[in-house]
């Protein structure tokens, strides 16, 4: 085995690795919870809209339902903003100075 094939030594302690693994598990639970809530709210809005179309009634969709839809969609798109990097560990842009929007 030559020097170019040797593994790189770890730069973290075992405890740091355990902490990061725990954070990843919590992140996954939170991601699945957010996905579940988003799907339920979007489905509720779509069902209400389709019901109104087929039954031709002047029933307004409750304001709380449509507000929840736009709130969830707004947060989803802001979370997926590629400039807002998240997750565990050091960020790629952590050393850069903030320049505003």
Buried (B, 14 or more C-beta within 10 A) or exposed (E): EEEEEEEEEEEEEEEEEEEEEEEEEEEEEEEEEBEEEBEEBBEBBEEBBEEBEEEEEEEEBEEEBBEBBEEBBEEEEEEEEEEEEEEEEEEEEEEEEEEEE
